[in-house]
Amino acid sequence: MTERLAELSALREQAVRGPSERATEAQHAKGKLTARERIELLLDPGSFTEVEQLRRHRATGFGLEANRPYTDGVVTGWGTVDGRTVFV
């Protein structure tokens, strides 16, 4: 059981880091923040609860089956802004 929990923790950490360090650097080079960075700025600290964090696409063709990042570029959940519940 301990091994499975460690595996789950590693998968969640990978999902939070994003598809790759290169993708994050490219976003920052354009003067943009990642989705999670924007959510962190929008919501009250520590209030974000993510939904379907480990979801992956099932698309095939055009080489999509070779690249299946967790969250698939979509971050969904809820949190609070000034104490009010919001969904992002």
C-alpha positions in Angstrom: 0.0 0.0 0.0 2.8 2.4 0.8 4.3 1.8 -2.6 1.0 2.6 -4.3 0.6 5.8 -2.3 4.1 6.9 -3.2 3.3 6.2 -6.9 0.2 8.3 -6.7 2.1 11.1 -5.0 4.7 11.0 -7.8 2.0 11.1 -10.5 0.3 14.1 -8.9 3.7 15.9 -8.6 4.3 15.2 -12.3 0.8 16.6 -13.2 1.5 19.8 -11.2 4.9 20.3 -12.9 3.2 20.3 -16.3 4.0 18.5 -19.5 7.6 19.5 -19.5 10.1 22.0 -18.2 10.6 23.1 -21.8 6.9 23.9 -22.2 7.0 26.0 -19.0 10.1 27.9 -20.1 8.5 28.6 -23.5 5.4 30.0 -21.8 7.5 32.2 -19.6 9.6 33.3 -22.6 6.4 34.7 -24.2 5.7 36.7 -21.0 2.9 34.4 -20.0 2.2 32.3 -16.9 1.2 28.7 -16.8 -2.5 27.8 -16.0 -1.6 26.8 -12.5 0.3 30.1 -11.9 -2.6 32.1 -13.1 -5.0 30.2 -10.9 -2.7 30.7 -7.9 -2.8 34.5 -8.5 -6.6 34.5 -8.9 -7.7 32.5 -6.0 -7.3 32.9 -2.2 -4.1 31.1 -1.0 -4.6 27.4 -0.4 -8.2 27.4 -1.5 -7.9 25.6 -4.9 -9.2 22.0 -5.2 -8.4 20.4 -8.5 -10.7 17.9 -10.3 -9.5 15.2 -12.6 -5.9 16.0 -12.1 -4.7 12.7 -13.7 -7.0 12.8 -16.7 -5.4 12.1 -20.1 -6.7 12.4 -23.6 -7.4 9.3 -25.7 -6.9 10.8 -29.1 -5.1 9.0 -31.9 -3.6 10.2 -35.1 -1.3 13.0 -36.0 1.1 11.6 -33.4 -1.1 12.5 -30.4 -0.9 9.1 -28.9 2.8 9.7 -28.3 2.2 12.8 -26.1 -0.3 12.3 -23.3 0.4 14.7 -20.5 -1.6 14.6 -17.3 -4.4 17.1 -17.2 -4.0 17.4 -21.0 -3.5 21.2 -20.7 -6.8 21.7 -18.9 -6.8 22.6 -15.2 -10.3 22.5 -13.6 -11.4 22.9 -10.0 -12.8 25.3 -7.4 -11.6 27.7 -4.8 -12.4 31.0 -3.3 -11.9 34.7 -4.3 -12.4 37.0 -1.3 -14.0 34.1 0.5 -16.6 33.4 -2.3 -16.6 30.0 -4.0 -15.7 30.1 -7.6 -15.1 27.5 -10.3 -12.2 27.7 -12.7 
